[in-house]
């Protein structure tokens, strides 16, 4: 117990963590501007760049802390976000994982930001108070600052649906912001909509931008970037989305407002009478029909081509077609039928959507059938 109290009463250390935001304080060079440098920042990091020297922060000297992109608390074993060296440095010393909450506690941490939630009074303004804030801190923390505290942006979002905004929205967002929201409702599919966007625009969103990743981290596949005044909608292929908002040192605008919700928990029933769907497959030939713009010339467009693809280019948006909505079909360059496991041509997401449900295709070629050539495409009936 003594060890636990000691760790919770200190600040994290910048040793081995230069270039990282460590929840309640920062080891990046921008901390000198934001005023949230960890106590030993100048001992270890002042002469280095703000970019991290390791893939993840280190648990050394930080057992019991959530370090932003990963965790050194014992609860990380439950949530699957342990830092790489957690078992080397902390597994025998960190306190037990909380049994009733998935968030840090404000006990001994009043006035601090805890990564996924906050124990400072400004949390009442931003709506990100930790679960026990009002029990531990509401009468002790100082008044909320007159200017917004930008270190509280980002965090973990577990609700079925929720809205979030850029720091200080609709007023101007700060320079050097780097906010990451980890959207984890536990269900798929997630629809993310940007209803209001006013962000500095440069070529390819190279100045200020919002990046959306189809997965649990910023190393997942990039779905797209948002900047300027362009609103956008994104869909996940699983139960995770990650959103990162970064700004530079030049101009700033009002930022963005976004919301997400779980829109479907798709089953993987095999189609037996329907045609493949163009949803998520614009630009691909899907075997029995096509989602390319040339289908209008050849007369072999899939039934929902005009709903999903008529205003887009014919080039595919993903490396391979998706099995989503297409279990049991051969999609040209790969297959979503169970025979793909024998032929070795399964689409990349076959095992995510179809492996436990598809039967051997009911419309595939039989020995007495011959391929049909139509408009330059080899089709099977």
C-alpha beads as a LAMMPS data file, in Angstrom:
LAMMPS data file: protein, C-alpha beads

381 atoms
380 bonds

1 atom types
1 bond types

-500.0 500.0 xlo xhi
-500.0 500.0 ylo yhi
-500.0 500.0 zlo zhi

Masses

1 110.0

Atoms # bond

1 1 1 0.000 0.000 0.000
2 1 1 2.882 2.363 0.750
3 1 1 4.213 1.882 -2.753
4 1 1 0.853 2.635 -4.313
5 1 1 0.402 5.876 -2.356
6 1 1 3.889 6.976 -3.233
7 1 1 3.364 6.503 -6.944
8 1 1 0.027 8.300 -6.976
9 1 1 1.333 11.333 -5.106
10 1 1 4.238 11.958 -7.503
11 1 1 4.330 13.192 -11.070
12 1 1 5.480 10.863 -13.899
13 1 1 9.138 11.075 -14.899
14 1 1 10.526 12.261 -18.257
15 1 1 13.415 9.828 -18.006
16 1 1 13.145 7.563 -21.085
17 1 1 9.984 9.439 -22.128
18 1 1 11.188 12.599 -23.882
19 1 1 8.697 13.601 -26.556
20 1 1 5.644 12.052 -24.867
21 1 1 2.570 13.452 -23.115
22 1 1 2.321 11.513 -19.830
23 1 1 -1.256 12.302 -18.819
24 1 1 -0.880 14.741 -15.917
25 1 1 2.235 16.411 -17.378
26 1 1 4.240 16.479 -20.593
27 1 1 7.767 15.665 -21.780
28 1 1 7.360 17.328 -25.198
29 1 1 9.026 20.627 -26.060
30 1 1 5.565 22.219 -26.365
31 1 1 5.169 21.876 -22.579
32 1 1 7.306 25.005 -22.226
33 1 1 4.586 26.860 -24.137
34 1 1 1.648 25.148 -22.431
35 1 1 3.188 25.257 -18.961
36 1 1 2.644 21.559 -18.177
37 1 1 6.206 20.183 -18.186
38 1 1 6.902 17.262 -15.852
39 1 1 9.168 18.178 -12.889
40 1 1 12.315 16.574 -14.364
41 1 1 11.745 17.721 -17.981
42 1 1 14.749 20.093 -17.935
43 1 1 16.969 17.380 -16.451
44 1 1 16.301 14.900 -19.235
45 1 1 14.703 16.490 -22.287
46 1 1 15.332 20.202 -22.742
47 1 1 18.094 19.652 -25.299
48 1 1 16.208 17.011 -27.303
49 1 1 13.492 17.307 -29.914
50 1 1 9.844 16.839 -29.080
51 1 1 9.616 13.604 -31.060
52 1 1 9.706 10.337 -29.110
53 1 1 12.843 8.226 -29.297
54 1 1 10.950 4.972 -28.676
55 1 1 7.755 3.526 -30.104
56 1 1 5.958 3.862 -26.760
57 1 1 6.649 5.542 -23.415
58 1 1 8.531 3.436 -20.860
59 1 1 7.091 2.152 -17.557
60 1 1 10.473 2.597 -15.883
61 1 1 9.927 5.039 -12.990
62 1 1 6.229 5.306 -14.020
63 1 1 4.542 2.207 -12.556
64 1 1 0.944 3.004 -11.647
65 1 1 0.521 5.755 -14.275
66 1 1 -1.519 6.017 -17.473
67 1 1 0.968 7.426 -20.006
68 1 1 -1.425 8.534 -22.745
69 1 1 -0.748 6.054 -25.573
70 1 1 -0.276 3.141 -23.161
71 1 1 -0.574 2.342 -19.453
72 1 1 1.660 1.235 -16.575
73 1 1 -1.211 0.406 -14.207
74 1 1 -2.217 -3.183 -13.489
75 1 1 -5.593 -2.538 -15.145
76 1 1 -3.777 -2.450 -18.507
77 1 1 -3.754 -6.255 -18.391
78 1 1 -7.563 -6.119 -18.501
79 1 1 -7.865 -3.348 -21.089
80 1 1 -4.972 -4.544 -23.274
81 1 1 -3.108 -1.215 -23.383
82 1 1 0.037 -2.042 -21.353
83 1 1 3.268 -0.278 -22.363
84 1 1 5.826 -2.640 -23.947
85 1 1 8.022 -2.900 -20.829
86 1 1 5.172 -3.121 -18.281
87 1 1 5.903 -6.752 -17.358
88 1 1 9.639 -5.999 -16.997
89 1 1 9.176 -2.997 -14.726
90 1 1 5.795 -3.108 -12.981
91 1 1 3.909 -6.384 -13.001
92 1 1 4.935 -7.325 -9.445
93 1 1 4.503 -3.858 -7.925
94 1 1 1.518 -2.012 -9.392
95 1 1 -1.776 -1.953 -7.493
96 1 1 -4.621 -4.292 -8.382
97 1 1 -6.896 -3.299 -11.260
98 1 1 -10.047 -1.450 -10.179
99 1 1 -13.020 -3.789 -9.846
100 1 1 -15.835 -1.262 -10.355
101 1 1 -14.561 1.320 -12.843
102 1 1 -12.614 1.530 -16.068
103 1 1 -11.224 5.002 -15.297
104 1 1 -8.481 6.366 -13.037
105 1 1 -9.399 7.572 -9.561
106 1 1 -9.235 11.182 -8.327
107 1 1 -8.142 10.026 -4.878
108 1 1 -4.728 11.671 -4.246
109 1 1 -4.943 13.261 -7.745
110 1 1 -7.199 16.317 -7.323
111 1 1 -6.158 19.038 -9.762
112 1 1 -4.440 16.623 -12.181
113 1 1 -5.366 15.377 -15.634
114 1 1 -5.395 11.559 -15.734
115 1 1 -5.296 10.958 -19.485
116 1 1 -8.726 9.436 -20.159
117 1 1 -10.440 11.717 -17.605
118 1 1 -9.660 14.719 -15.412
119 1 1 -9.580 15.572 -11.695
120 1 1 -9.254 19.334 -12.187
121 1 1 -12.223 21.659 -11.780
122 1 1 -12.129 22.431 -15.512
123 1 1 -13.538 18.933 -16.107
124 1 1 -16.957 20.332 -15.198
125 1 1 -16.627 22.624 -18.223
126 1 1 -15.225 20.007 -20.612
127 1 1 -17.410 17.144 -19.361
128 1 1 -14.516 14.714 -18.782
129 1 1 -14.497 14.390 -14.968
130 1 1 -13.293 11.066 -13.560
131 1 1 -16.028 8.945 -11.983
132 1 1 -15.180 9.897 -8.359
133 1 1 -14.337 13.590 -8.955
134 1 1 -17.356 14.946 -7.056
135 1 1 -16.661 12.616 -4.143
136 1 1 -12.935 13.356 -3.822
137 1 1 -12.290 16.798 -5.291
138 1 1 -15.290 19.043 -5.856
139 1 1 -14.688 21.024 -2.643
140 1 1 -10.910 21.097 -2.859
141 1 1 -9.844 21.781 -6.439
142 1 1 -9.216 25.366 -7.542
143 1 1 -11.663 27.191 -9.760
144 1 1 -11.547 26.406 -13.445
145 1 1 -8.967 28.529 -15.270
146 1 1 -10.201 31.625 -17.052
147 1 1 -8.547 30.339 -20.223
148 1 1 -9.178 26.754 -21.343
149 1 1 -6.684 24.060 -20.365
150 1 1 -5.813 22.331 -23.600
151 1 1 -4.066 19.334 -21.998
152 1 1 -7.511 17.802 -21.367
153 1 1 -8.331 17.221 -25.053
154 1 1 -8.666 13.690 -26.388
155 1 1 -9.227 10.559 -24.322
156 1 1 -11.127 7.273 -24.419
157 1 1 -14.788 7.273 -25.517
158 1 1 -16.712 4.128 -24.531
159 1 1 -20.337 5.295 -24.910
160 1 1 -22.646 3.874 -27.577
161 1 1 -22.877 7.385 -29.086
162 1 1 -21.282 10.701 -28.182
163 1 1 -20.204 14.107 -29.493
164 1 1 -16.803 15.755 -29.069
165 1 1 -15.124 18.943 -30.275
166 1 1 -11.750 20.531 -30.792
167 1 1 -10.320 22.385 -27.751
168 1 1 -12.123 25.662 -26.970
169 1 1 -14.736 25.130 -29.718
170 1 1 -16.338 27.277 -31.118
171 1 1 -13.566 29.730 -30.215
172 1 1 -10.123 29.405 -31.798
173 1 1 -8.225 26.192 -31.071
174 1 1 -4.667 26.453 -29.674
175 1 1 -1.372 26.166 -31.520
176 1 1 0.658 22.946 -31.171
177 1 1 -2.394 20.916 -30.185
178 1 1 -2.076 17.134 -30.424
179 1 1 -5.304 15.448 -29.304
180 1 1 -6.204 11.777 -29.760
181 1 1 -9.666 10.321 -29.179
182 1 1 -9.883 6.535 -28.890
183 1 1 -13.466 5.564 -29.820
184 1 1 -14.250 2.135 -28.342
185 1 1 -17.982 1.477 -27.923
186 1 1 -17.452 -2.286 -28.181
187 1 1 -19.737 -2.727 -31.209
188 1 1 -19.440 -2.328 -34.949
189 1 1 -20.078 -0.568 -37.215
190 1 1 -19.181 2.972 -36.016
191 1 1 -20.336 5.981 -38.030
192 1 1 -18.332 9.173 -37.389
193 1 1 -19.762 12.445 -38.691
194 1 1 -18.091 15.864 -38.752
195 1 1 -21.036 18.269 -38.694
196 1 1 -19.014 21.483 -38.446
197 1 1 -15.455 22.034 -39.689
198 1 1 -13.398 25.251 -39.763
199 1 1 -9.717 24.282 -39.758
200 1 1 -6.695 25.826 -41.468
201 1 1 -6.344 24.300 -44.928
202 1 1 -3.108 23.572 -46.778
203 1 1 -2.286 21.114 -49.528
204 1 1 -3.227 17.565 -48.465
205 1 1 -4.250 18.984 -45.060
206 1 1 -0.581 19.553 -44.275
207 1 1 -1.057 22.359 -41.719
208 1 1 -3.857 21.742 -39.196
209 1 1 -5.908 18.588 -39.697
210 1 1 -8.053 15.827 -38.211
211 1 1 -6.954 12.290 -39.153
212 1 1 -9.330 9.315 -38.821
213 1 1 -7.925 5.791 -38.439
214 1 1 -9.832 2.531 -38.896
215 1 1 -8.638 0.794 -35.748
216 1 1 -7.480 1.120 -32.164
217 1 1 -4.438 3.391 -32.696
218 1 1 -2.842 5.899 -35.052
219 1 1 -0.863 3.056 -36.629
220 1 1 -4.136 1.629 -38.048
221 1 1 -5.258 2.216 -41.643
222 1 1 -5.883 5.901 -42.396
223 1 1 -9.472 6.435 -43.565
224 1 1 -8.931 10.091 -44.396
225 1 1 -8.147 13.626 -43.220
226 1 1 -10.424 16.599 -42.595
227 1 1 -9.439 20.270 -42.922
228 1 1 -10.727 23.521 -44.360
229 1 1 -14.524 23.669 -44.198
230 1 1 -15.201 20.219 -45.606
231 1 1 -17.563 18.099 -43.518
232 1 1 -17.191 14.329 -43.819
233 1 1 -18.567 10.971 -42.661
234 1 1 -16.498 7.840 -41.966
235 1 1 -17.404 4.226 -41.206
236 1 1 -15.275 1.728 -39.311
237 1 1 -14.788 -1.855 -40.444
238 1 1 -14.651 -3.025 -36.821
239 1 1 -15.417 -1.793 -33.320
240 1 1 -12.633 0.842 -33.070
241 1 1 -11.909 4.271 -34.514
242 1 1 -9.072 6.617 -33.602
243 1 1 -9.235 10.391 -34.265
244 1 1 -6.189 12.668 -34.053
245 1 1 -6.303 16.478 -34.184
246 1 1 -2.951 18.251 -34.742
247 1 1 -2.206 21.937 -35.245
248 1 1 0.873 23.971 -36.084
249 1 1 2.096 27.382 -34.939
250 1 1 0.351 29.588 -37.530
251 1 1 -3.314 30.599 -37.759
252 1 1 -6.192 28.946 -35.905
253 1 1 -9.953 28.872 -36.418
254 1 1 -13.003 27.580 -34.569
255 1 1 -12.125 23.903 -35.133
256 1 1 -14.643 21.092 -35.454
257 1 1 -17.614 19.361 -33.940
258 1 1 -18.041 15.612 -34.474
259 1 1 -20.279 12.828 -33.233
260 1 1 -20.221 9.063 -33.509
261 1 1 -22.742 6.276 -33.037
262 1 1 -22.972 2.542 -33.508
263 1 1 -25.124 2.067 -36.596
264 1 1 -25.127 -1.695 -37.119
265 1 1 -23.845 -4.975 -35.733
266 1 1 -23.735 -6.792 -39.038
267 1 1 -24.516 -10.460 -39.353
268 1 1 -22.696 -12.486 -41.956
269 1 1 -25.522 -14.399 -43.575
270 1 1 -24.508 -15.681 -47.006
271 1 1 -26.438 -14.212 -49.910
272 1 1 -28.150 -16.798 -52.070
273 1 1 -30.345 -14.718 -54.384
274 1 1 -28.999 -11.151 -54.114
275 1 1 -26.187 -9.503 -56.030
276 1 1 -22.979 -8.283 -54.332
277 1 1 -23.108 -4.750 -52.923
278 1 1 -21.106 -1.726 -54.115
279 1 1 -20.993 -0.343 -50.583
280 1 1 -17.252 -0.057 -49.717
281 1 1 -16.369 -1.567 -53.136
282 1 1 -16.577 1.340 -55.606
283 1 1 -14.087 0.826 -58.414
284 1 1 -14.105 -2.997 -58.291
285 1 1 -15.439 -5.733 -60.538
286 1 1 -17.377 -8.028 -58.197
287 1 1 -17.693 -11.115 -60.402
288 1 1 -21.367 -11.221 -61.352
289 1 1 -21.635 -7.414 -61.533
290 1 1 -19.407 -4.341 -61.449
291 1 1 -18.925 -1.223 -59.303
292 1 1 -16.636 0.546 -61.800
293 1 1 -17.794 3.518 -63.865
294 1 1 -17.397 1.390 -67.012
295 1 1 -20.394 -0.726 -65.900
296 1 1 -22.627 2.014 -67.304
297 1 1 -21.127 1.279 -70.726
298 1 1 -21.190 -2.521 -70.413
299 1 1 -24.558 -2.653 -68.662
300 1 1 -23.359 -4.834 -65.764
301 1 1 -23.615 -2.423 -62.816
302 1 1 -24.479 -3.932 -59.445
303 1 1 -27.999 -3.006 -58.245
304 1 1 -26.815 -0.392 -55.733
305 1 1 -24.089 1.154 -57.935
306 1 1 -25.978 4.449 -58.332
307 1 1 -26.594 4.636 -54.575
308 1 1 -22.924 4.377 -53.615
309 1 1 -20.586 4.981 -56.561
310 1 1 -22.019 7.063 -59.401
311 1 1 -20.410 10.282 -58.141
312 1 1 -17.041 8.721 -57.317
313 1 1 -14.088 7.764 -59.461
314 1 1 -13.686 4.244 -60.724
315 1 1 -10.534 3.704 -58.688
316 1 1 -10.867 1.484 -55.615
317 1 1 -10.632 3.071 -52.170
318 1 1 -9.133 -0.061 -50.595
319 1 1 -6.407 -2.442 -51.719
320 1 1 -8.871 -5.326 -52.120
321 1 1 -12.687 -5.544 -52.217
322 1 1 -14.379 -6.109 -48.861
323 1 1 -16.387 -9.188 -47.795
324 1 1 -18.703 -6.960 -45.803
325 1 1 -22.198 -7.552 -47.259
326 1 1 -20.674 -10.006 -49.765
327 1 1 -20.199 -13.348 -47.930
328 1 1 -20.538 -16.234 -50.376
329 1 1 -19.498 -14.244 -53.462
330 1 1 -16.428 -14.309 -55.715
331 1 1 -15.378 -10.650 -56.026
332 1 1 -13.047 -10.817 -59.003
333 1 1 -9.584 -10.272 -57.495
334 1 1 -10.464 -12.256 -54.347
335 1 1 -13.274 -14.375 -52.930
336 1 1 -15.702 -14.284 -49.996
337 1 1 -16.938 -17.853 -50.477
338 1 1 -15.763 -20.661 -48.200
339 1 1 -13.930 -22.258 -51.133
340 1 1 -11.380 -19.437 -50.932
341 1 1 -9.739 -21.287 -48.053
342 1 1 -9.061 -24.174 -50.454
343 1 1 -8.114 -21.978 -53.404
344 1 1 -6.087 -19.507 -51.335
345 1 1 -7.787 -16.384 -52.710
346 1 1 -9.780 -15.143 -49.708
347 1 1 -10.304 -11.369 -49.470
348 1 1 -8.351 -9.726 -46.594
349 1 1 -11.378 -9.380 -44.314
350 1 1 -12.953 -12.794 -45.087
351 1 1 -12.213 -14.159 -41.605
352 1 1 -13.682 -11.038 -39.973
353 1 1 -17.069 -11.371 -41.671
354 1 1 -17.608 -14.772 -43.272
355 1 1 -15.491 -17.649 -41.940
356 1 1 -18.091 -19.016 -39.514
357 1 1 -21.170 -18.572 -41.709
358 1 1 -20.486 -19.077 -45.409
359 1 1 -21.331 -22.317 -47.119
360 1 1 -19.775 -23.634 -50.262
361 1 1 -21.092 -21.286 -52.943
362 1 1 -24.519 -22.127 -54.299
363 1 1 -23.963 -20.159 -57.501
364 1 1 -20.387 -21.123 -58.327
365 1 1 -19.328 -22.935 -61.521
366 1 1 -20.263 -26.572 -61.851
367 1 1 -18.390 -29.035 -64.022
368 1 1 -21.055 -28.759 -66.699
369 1 1 -21.014 -24.952 -66.740
370 1 1 -18.784 -22.695 -68.762
371 1 1 -17.543 -19.163 -68.016
372 1 1 -19.461 -16.368 -69.688
373 1 1 -17.548 -13.434 -71.150
374 1 1 -19.384 -10.132 -70.891
375 1 1 -17.927 -6.733 -71.589
376 1 1 -14.395 -8.017 -71.083
377 1 1 -15.285 -9.567 -67.689
378 1 1 -15.200 -13.281 -66.911
379 1 1 -18.426 -14.083 -65.056
380 1 1 -19.845 -17.281 -63.512
381 1 1 -23.478 -18.164 -63.172

Bonds

1 1 1 2
2 1 2 3
3 1 3 4
4 1 4 5
5 1 5 6
6 1 6 7
7 1 7 8
8 1 8 9
9 1 9 10
10 1 10 11
11 1 11 12
12 1 12 13
13 1 13 14
14 1 14 15
15 1 15 16
16 1 16 17
17 1 17 18
18 1 18 19
19 1 19 20
20 1 20 21
21 1 21 22
22 1 22 23
23 1 23 24
24 1 24 25
25 1 25 26
26 1 26 27
27 1 27 28
28 1 28 29
29 1 29 30
30 1 30 31
31 1 31 32
32 1 32 33
33 1 33 34
34 1 34 35
35 1 35 36
36 1 36 37
37 1 37 38
38 1 38 39
39 1 39 40
40 1 40 41
41 1 41 42
42 1 42 43
43 1 43 44
44 1 44 45
45 1 45 46
46 1 46 47
47 1 47 48
48 1 48 49
49 1 49 50
50 1 50 51
51 1 51 52
52 1 52 53
53 1 53 54
54 1 54 55
55 1 55 56
56 1 56 57
57 1 57 58
58 1 58 59
59 1 59 60
60 1 60 61
61 1 61 62
62 1 62 63
63 1 63 64
64 1 64 65
65 1 65 66
66 1 66 67
67 1 67 68
68 1 68 69
69 1 69 70
70 1 70 71
71 1 71 72
72 1 72 73
73 1 73 74
74 1 74 75
75 1 75 76
76 1 76 77
77 1 77 78
78 1 78 79
79 1 79 80
80 1 80 81
81 1 81 82
82 1 82 83
83 1 83 84
84 1 84 85
85 1 85 86
86 1 86 87
87 1 87 88
88 1 88 89
89 1 89 90
90 1 90 91
91 1 91 92
92 1 92 93
93 1 93 94
94 1 94 95
95 1 95 96
96 1 96 97
97 1 97 98
98 1 98 99
99 1 99 100
100 1 100 101
101 1 101 102
102 1 102 103
103 1 103 104
104 1 104 105
105 1 105 106
106 1 106 107
107 1 107 108
108 1 108 109
109 1 109 110
110 1 110 111
111 1 111 112
112 1 112 113
113 1 113 114
114 1 114 115
115 1 115 116
116 1 116 117
117 1 117 118
118 1 118 119
119 1 119 120
120 1 120 121
121 1 121 122
122 1 122 123
123 1 123 124
124 1 124 125
125 1 125 126
126 1 126 127
127 1 127 128
128 1 128 129
129 1 129 130
130 1 130 131
131 1 131 132
132 1 132 133
133 1 133 134
134 1 134 135
135 1 135 136
136 1 136 137
137 1 137 138
138 1 138 139
139 1 139 140
140 1 140 141
141 1 141 142
142 1 142 143
143 1 143 144
144 1 144 145
145 1 145 146
146 1 146 147
147 1 147 148
148 1 148 149
149 1 149 150
150 1 150 151
151 1 151 152
152 1 152 153
153 1 153 154
154 1 154 155
155 1 155 156
156 1 156 157
157 1 157 158
158 1 158 159
159 1 159 160
160 1 160 161
161 1 161 162
162 1 162 163
163 1 163 164
164 1 164 165
165 1 165 166
166 1 166 167
167 1 167 168
168 1 168 169
169 1 169 170
170 1 170 171
171 1 171 172
172 1 172 173
173 1 173 174
174 1 174 175
175 1 175 176
176 1 176 177
177 1 177 178
178 1 178 179
179 1 179 180
180 1 180 181
181 1 181 182
182 1 182 183
183 1 183 184
184 1 184 185
185 1 185 186
186 1 186 187
187 1 187 188
188 1 188 189
189 1 189 190
190 1 190 191
191 1 191 192
192 1 192 193
193 1 193 194
194 1 194 195
195 1 195 196
196 1 196 197
197 1 197 198
198 1 198 199
199 1 199 200
200 1 200 201
201 1 201 202
202 1 202 203
203 1 203 204
204 1 204 205
205 1 205 206
206 1 206 207
207 1 207 208
208 1 208 209
209 1 209 210
210 1 210 211
211 1 211 212
212 1 212 213
213 1 213 214
214 1 214 215
215 1 215 216
216 1 216 217
217 1 217 218
218 1 218 219
219 1 219 220
220 1 220 221
221 1 221 222
222 1 222 223
223 1 223 224
224 1 224 225
225 1 225 226
226 1 226 227
227 1 227 228
228 1 228 229
229 1 229 230
230 1 230 231
231 1 231 232
232 1 232 233
233 1 233 234
234 1 234 235
235 1 235 236
236 1 236 237
237 1 237 238
238 1 238 239
239 1 239 240
240 1 240 241
241 1 241 242
242 1 242 243
243 1 243 244
244 1 244 245
245 1 245 246
246 1 246 247
247 1 247 248
248 1 248 249
249 1 249 250
250 1 250 251
251 1 251 252
252 1 252 253
253 1 253 254
254 1 254 255
255 1 255 256
256 1 256 257
257 1 257 258
258 1 258 259
259 1 259 260
260 1 260 261
261 1 261 262
262 1 262 263
263 1 263 264
264 1 264 265
265 1 265 266
266 1 266 267
267 1 267 268
268 1 268 269
269 1 269 270
270 1 270 271
271 1 271 272
272 1 272 273
273 1 273 274
274 1 274 275
275 1 275 276
276 1 276 277
277 1 277 278
278 1 278 279
279 1 279 280
280 1 280 281
281 1 281 282
282 1 282 283
283 1 283 284
284 1 284 285
285 1 285 286
286 1 286 287
287 1 287 288
288 1 288 289
289 1 289 290
290 1 290 291
291 1 291 292
292 1 292 293
293 1 293 294
294 1 294 295
295 1 295 296
296 1 296 297
297 1 297 298
298 1 298 299
299 1 299 300
300 1 300 301
301 1 301 302
302 1 302 303
303 1 303 304
304 1 304 305
305 1 305 306
306 1 306 307
307 1 307 308
308 1 308 309
309 1 309 310
310 1 310 311
311 1 311 312
312 1 312 313
313 1 313 314
314 1 314 315
315 1 315 316
316 1 316 317
317 1 317 318
318 1 318 319
319 1 319 320
320 1 320 321
321 1 321 322
322 1 322 323
323 1 323 324
324 1 324 325
325 1 325 326
326 1 326 327
327 1 327 328
328 1 328 329
329 1 329 330
330 1 330 331
331 1 331 332
332 1 332 333
333 1 333 334
334 1 334 335
335 1 335 336
336 1 336 337
337 1 337 338
338 1 338 339
339 1 339 340
340 1 340 341
341 1 341 342
342 1 342 343
343 1 343 344
344 1 344 345
345 1 345 346
346 1 346 347
347 1 347 348
348 1 348 349
349 1 349 350
350 1 350 351
351 1 351 352
352 1 352 353
353 1 353 354
354 1 354 355
355 1 355 356
356 1 356 357
357 1 357 358
358 1 358 359
359 1 359 360
360 1 360 361
361 1 361 362
362 1 362 363
363 1 363 364
364 1 364 365
365 1 365 366
366 1 366 367
367 1 367 368
368 1 368 369
369 1 369 370
370 1 370 371
371 1 371 372
372 1 372 373
373 1 373 374
374 1 374 375
375 1 375 376
376 1 376 377
377 1 377 378
378 1 378 379
379 1 379 380
380 1 380 381
